[in-house]
Structures are given as C-alpha cells and as structure tokens.
C-alpha cells in the first residue's frame, strides 16, 4: 500500500512539472520578445520596429498568428 502511495505521489509531481514547462504561447509574450529585439537596431529604426511589433500584436490578437517577417506561426493564445 505504501509503495502505491509513493508511485501516485511521484506521478503527480511529474504531471505538474510537465504542465509548468508547457506554458502556452501568447500574443503578448511575442510582442515583448519583439520589443526586446528592437533594442538591437540603430536608433533611427527603433521607432519603426516598435510600430511593427504593435501591428503584429494587433494582427495576432485577431488571428492567433504571429508573423515575425521571417517566419509565421499560428495557434497562439489571443492574450
């Protein structure tokens, strides 16, 4: 009986660890990454980059797809 309880406990720990590792991708998280990447550009293009991030977020909130310019992926949570 004690072995069964230990096995169940370990199983629950593994399941909860799996759930925390698999955070859903969200539009707002992608926007934060985009804004962070804008800091790598020259000052003259930072404003354009930030505007692009805002536009991409608006599109993502409507469609659930993020377009980084080089890749497009869908299935994001619209948050």
OpenMM code with the backbone's topology and positions (N, CA, C; nanometers):
from openmm import Vec3, app, unit

residues = "UNK UNK UNK UNK UNK UNK UNK UNK UNK UNK UNK UNK UNK UNK UNK UNK UNK UNK UNK UNK UNK UNK UNK UNK UNK UNK UNK UNK UNK UNK UNK UNK UNK UNK UNK UNK UNK UNK UNK UNK UNK UNK UNK UNK UNK UNK UNK UNK UNK UNK UNK UNK UNK UNK UNK UNK UNK UNK UNK UNK UNK UNK UNK UNK UNK UNK UNK UNK UNK UNK UNK UNK UNK UNK UNK UNK UNK UNK UNK".split()
positions = [
    Vec3(0.0814, -0.1181, 0.0000),
    Vec3(0.0000, 0.0000, 0.0000),
    Vec3(0.0869, 0.1261, 0.0000),
    Vec3(0.1956, 0.1232, 0.0776),
    Vec3(0.2844, 0.2370, 0.0862),
    Vec3(0.3542, 0.2622, -0.0477),
    Vec3(0.3896, 0.1558, -0.1185),
    Vec3(0.4541, 0.1682, -0.2491),
    Vec3(0.3582, 0.2336, -0.3484),
    Vec3(0.2311, 0.1967, -0.3410),
    Vec3(0.1301, 0.2542, -0.4299),
    Vec3(0.1166, 0.4045, -0.4066),
    Vec3(0.1161, 0.4466, -0.2816),
    Vec3(0.1048, 0.5885, -0.2483),
    Vec3(0.2262, 0.6663, -0.2987),
    Vec3(0.3436, 0.6070, -0.2875),
    Vec3(0.4653, 0.6722, -0.3364),
    Vec3(0.4602, 0.6860, -0.4879),
    Vec3(0.4168, 0.5813, -0.5552),
    Vec3(0.4065, 0.5845, -0.7019),
    Vec3(0.3081, 0.6914, -0.7474),
    Vec3(0.1949, 0.7019, -0.6796),
    Vec3(0.0957, 0.8042, -0.7133),
    Vec3(0.1547, 0.9439, -0.6901),
    Vec3(0.2250, 0.9619, -0.5802),
    Vec3(0.2880, 1.0909, -0.5497),
    Vec3(0.3886, 1.1322, -0.6554),
    Vec3(0.4723, 1.0387, -0.6958),
    Vec3(0.5716, 1.0671, -0.8000),
    Vec3(0.5024, 1.1010, -0.9309),
    Vec3(0.3969, 1.0290, -0.9638),
    Vec3(0.3218, 1.0565, -1.0857),
    Vec3(0.2628, 1.1962, -1.0860),
    Vec3(0.2082, 1.2385, -0.9737),
    Vec3(0.1513, 1.3728, -0.9647),
    Vec3(0.2583, 1.4808, -0.9791),
    Vec3(0.3737, 1.4565, -0.9214),
    Vec3(0.4843, 1.5521, -0.9342),
    Vec3(0.5274, 1.5638, -1.0798),
    Vec3(0.5402, 1.4515, -1.1468),
    Vec3(0.5809, 1.4543, -1.2873),
    Vec3(0.4768, 1.5244, -1.3739),
    Vec3(0.3501, 1.5013, -1.3482),
    Vec3(0.2447, 1.5665, -1.4262),
    Vec3(0.2443, 1.7174, -1.4028),
    Vec3(0.2623, 1.7603, -1.2807),
    Vec3(0.2625, 1.9042, -1.2540),
    Vec3(0.3860, 1.9698, -1.3138),
    Vec3(0.5004, 1.9020, -1.3126),
    Vec3(0.6212, 1.9572, -1.3728),
    Vec3(0.6029, 1.9721, -1.5234),
    Vec3(0.5385, 1.8767, -1.5862),
    Vec3(0.5131, 1.8816, -1.7301),
    Vec3(0.4234, 2.0004, -1.7632),
    Vec3(0.3227, 2.0243, -1.6824),
    Vec3(0.2295, 2.1340, -1.7085),
    Vec3(0.2991, 2.2692, -1.6963),
    Vec3(0.3902, 2.2855, -1.6030),
    Vec3(0.4570, 2.4139, -1.5870),
    Vec3(0.5587, 2.4387, -1.6974),
    Vec3(0.6146, 2.3359, -1.7551),
    Vec3(0.7108, 2.3524, -1.8631),
    Vec3(0.6438, 2.3924, -1.9936),
    Vec3(0.5183, 2.3593, -2.0107),
    Vec3(0.4494, 2.3802, -2.1369),
    Vec3(0.3555, 2.5002, -2.1295),
    Vec3(0.4095, 2.6168, -2.0955),
    Vec3(0.3276, 2.7372, -2.0956),
    Vec3(0.2809, 2.7658, -2.2371),
    Vec3(0.1561, 2.8068, -2.2527),
    Vec3(0.1056, 2.8353, -2.3867),
    Vec3(0.1701, 2.9616, -2.4430),
    Vec3(0.1878, 2.9628, -2.5728),
    Vec3(0.2411, 3.0810, -2.6386),
    Vec3(0.1295, 3.1838, -2.6493),
    Vec3(0.1614, 3.3090, -2.6223),
    Vec3(0.0622, 3.4151, -2.6242),
    Vec3(0.1108, 3.5298, -2.7114),
    Vec3(0.0152, 3.6020, -2.7672),
    Vec3(0.0485, 3.7183, -2.8500),
    Vec3(0.1279, 3.8215, -2.7706),
    Vec3(0.0914, 3.8444, -2.6447),
    Vec3(0.1610, 3.9453, -2.5642),
    Vec3(0.3061, 3.9058, -2.5375),
    Vec3(0.3313, 3.7767, -2.5200),
    Vec3(0.4693, 3.7312, -2.4993),
    Vec3(0.5532, 3.7536, -2.6245),
    Vec3(0.4929, 3.7296, -2.7400),
    Vec3(0.5641, 3.7501, -2.8657),
    Vec3(0.5938, 3.8982, -2.8854),
    Vec3(0.5003, 3.9847, -2.8454),
    Vec3(0.5234, 4.1287, -2.8567),
    Vec3(0.6399, 4.1703, -2.7667),
    Vec3(0.6469, 4.1174, -2.6460),
    Vec3(0.7568, 4.1509, -2.5544),
    Vec3(0.8912, 4.1115, -2.6152),
    Vec3(0.8966, 3.9943, -2.6765),
    Vec3(1.0193, 3.9488, -2.7418),
    Vec3(1.0553, 4.0412, -2.8571),
    Vec3(0.9541, 4.0801, -2.9339),
    Vec3(0.9750, 4.1699, -3.0472),
    Vec3(1.0325, 4.3034, -3.0001),
    Vec3(0.9746, 4.3609, -2.8960),
    Vec3(1.0206, 4.4895, -2.8428),
    Vec3(1.1638, 4.4775, -2.7920),
    Vec3(1.1949, 4.3683, -2.7255),
    Vec3(1.3313, 4.3454, -2.6774),
    Vec3(1.4295, 4.3411, -2.7939),
    Vec3(1.3889, 4.2755, -2.9019),
    Vec3(1.4765, 4.2660, -3.0194),
    Vec3(1.4946, 4.4006, -3.0882),
    Vec3(1.3986, 4.4921, -3.0731),
    Vec3(1.4102, 4.6245, -3.1350),
    Vec3(1.5291, 4.7020, -3.0811),
    Vec3(1.5679, 4.6756, -2.9592),
    Vec3(1.6794, 4.7493, -2.8999),
    Vec3(1.8118, 4.7198, -2.9700),
    Vec3(1.8153, 4.6183, -3.0529),
    Vec3(1.9378, 4.5809, -3.1235),
    Vec3(1.9599, 4.6648, -3.2490),
    Vec3(1.8580, 4.7423, -3.2882),
    Vec3(1.8669, 4.8204, -3.4109),
    Vec3(1.9217, 4.9599, -3.3843),
    Vec3(1.9599, 5.0265, -3.4907),
    Vec3(2.0048, 5.1651, -3.4801),
    Vec3(1.8887, 5.2525, -3.4339),
    Vec3(1.9200, 5.3618, -3.3709),
    Vec3(1.8162, 5.4496, -3.3144),
    Vec3(1.7132, 5.4923, -3.4169),
    Vec3(1.7536, 5.5131, -3.5392),
    Vec3(1.6604, 5.5630, -3.6401),
    Vec3(1.5539, 5.4605, -3.6765),
    Vec3(1.5831, 5.3338, -3.6585),
    Vec3(1.4855, 5.2312, -3.6961),
    Vec3(1.4106, 5.1721, -3.5767),
    Vec3(1.4452, 5.2117, -3.4552),
    Vec3(1.3789, 5.1569, -3.3363),
    Vec3(1.2299, 5.1900, -3.3379),
    Vec3(1.1935, 5.3137, -3.3697),
    Vec3(1.0519, 5.3525, -3.3729),
    Vec3(0.9742, 5.2690, -3.4745),
    Vec3(1.0316, 5.2473, -3.5910),
    Vec3(0.9664, 5.1647, -3.6929),
    Vec3(0.9506, 5.0218, -3.6430),
    Vec3(1.0522, 4.9723, -3.5764),
    Vec3(1.0478, 4.8364, -3.5229),
    Vec3(0.9379, 4.8236, -3.4178),
    Vec3(0.9305, 4.9211, -3.3260),
    Vec3(0.8279, 4.9176, -3.2216),
    Vec3(0.6875, 4.9249, -3.2813),
    Vec3(0.6708, 5.0065, -3.3839),
    Vec3(0.5410, 5.0147, -3.4510),
    Vec3(0.5072, 4.8806, -3.5171),
    Vec3(0.6071, 4.8159, -3.5753),
    Vec3(0.5860, 4.6838, -3.6342),
    Vec3(0.5428, 4.5815, -3.5295),
    Vec3(0.6015, 4.5890, -3.4101),
    Vec3(0.5640, 4.4989, -3.3010),
    Vec3(0.4181, 4.5204, -3.2611),
    Vec3(0.3781, 4.6480, -3.2524),
    Vec3(0.2388, 4.6785, -3.2157),
    Vec3(0.1414, 4.6280, -3.3211),
    Vec3(0.1771, 4.6457, -3.4468),
    Vec3(0.0891, 4.5992, -3.5553),
    Vec3(0.0802, 4.4459, -3.5548),
    Vec3(0.1930, 4.3806, -3.5343),
    Vec3(0.1937, 4.2338, -3.5307),
    Vec3(0.1081, 4.1824, -3.4162),
    Vec3(0.1128, 4.2513, -3.3023),
    Vec3(0.0312, 4.2104, -3.1877),
    Vec3(-0.1169, 4.2258, -3.2190),
    Vec3(-0.1550, 4.3352, -3.2830),
    Vec3(-0.2964, 4.3557, -3.3176),
    Vec3(-0.3459, 4.2459, -3.4119),
    Vec3(-0.2635, 4.2117, -3.5085),
    Vec3(-0.2998, 4.1049, -3.6019),
    Vec3(-0.3078, 3.9716, -3.5283),
    Vec3(-0.2135, 3.9480, -3.4389),
    Vec3(-0.2106, 3.8239, -3.3615),
    Vec3(-0.3353, 3.8105, -3.2741),
    Vec3(-0.3770, 3.9209, -3.2141),
    Vec3(-0.4970, 3.9167, -3.1296),
    Vec3(-0.6216, 3.8820, -3.2107),
    Vec3(-0.6223, 3.9202, -3.3381),
    Vec3(-0.7372, 3.8877, -3.4239),
    Vec3(-0.7293, 3.7467, -3.4807),
    Vec3(-0.6087, 3.7035, -3.5186),
    Vec3(-0.5955, 3.5781, -3.5934),
    Vec3(-0.5354, 3.4627, -3.5141),
    Vec3(-0.4588, 3.4937, -3.4107),
    Vec3(-0.3877, 3.3900, -3.3372),
    Vec3(-0.2568, 3.3507, -3.4035),
    Vec3(-0.2147, 3.4301, -3.5042),
    Vec3(-0.0900, 3.4017, -3.5762),
    Vec3(0.0075, 3.5167, -3.5583),
    Vec3(0.1348, 3.4844, -3.5400),
    Vec3(0.2394, 3.5853, -3.5280),
    Vec3(0.3271, 3.5774, -3.6511),
    Vec3(0.3525, 3.6912, -3.7122),
    Vec3(0.4382, 3.6991, -3.8299),
    Vec3(0.5587, 3.7846, -3.7947),
    Vec3(0.6750, 3.7217, -3.7869),
    Vec3(0.7964, 3.7939, -3.7487),
    Vec3(0.8672, 3.8542, -3.8687),
    Vec3(0.8138, 3.8337, -3.9866),
    Vec3(0.8802, 3.8802, -4.1081),
    Vec3(0.9598, 3.7685, -4.1733),
    Vec3(1.0241, 3.6865, -4.0925),
    Vec3(1.0994, 3.5732, -4.1464),
    Vec3(1.0247, 3.4416, -4.1277),
    Vec3(0.9333, 3.4388, -4.0306),
    Vec3(0.8543, 3.3174, -4.0095),
    Vec3(0.7150, 3.3551, -3.9601),
    Vec3(0.6209, 3.2658, -3.9837),
    Vec3(0.4833, 3.2868, -3.9404),
    Vec3(0.4371, 3.1589, -3.8713),
    Vec3(0.3813, 3.1739, -3.7519),
    Vec3(0.3301, 3.0579, -3.6805),
    Vec3(0.1977, 3.0935, -3.6155),
    Vec3(0.1110, 2.9936, -3.6094),
    Vec3(-0.0256, 3.0147, -3.5607),
    Vec3(-0.0538, 2.9274, -3.4398),
    Vec3(-0.1713, 2.9466, -3.3839),
    Vec3(-0.2128, 2.8683, -3.2690),
    Vec3(-0.1803, 2.9370, -3.1374),
    Vec3(-0.1481, 3.0653, -3.1396),
    Vec3(-0.1159, 3.1373, -3.0174),
    Vec3(-0.2447, 3.1757, -2.9457),
    Vec3(-0.2364, 3.1847, -2.8144),
    Vec3(-0.3497, 3.2323, -2.7364),
    Vec3(-0.3614, 3.3828, -2.7607),
    Vec3(-0.4820, 3.4281, -2.7805),
    Vec3(-0.5045, 3.5689, -2.8146),
    Vec3(-0.5066, 3.6555, -2.6888),
    Vec3(-0.3933, 3.6590, -2.6206),
    Vec3(-0.3793, 3.7387, -2.4983),
    Vec3(-0.2551, 3.8225, -2.5075),
] * unit.nanometer
topology = app.Topology()
chain = topology.addChain("A")
for resn in residues:
    res = topology.addResidue(resn, chain)
    for name in ("N", "CA", "C"):
        topology.addAtom(name, app.Element.getBySymbol(name[0]), res)
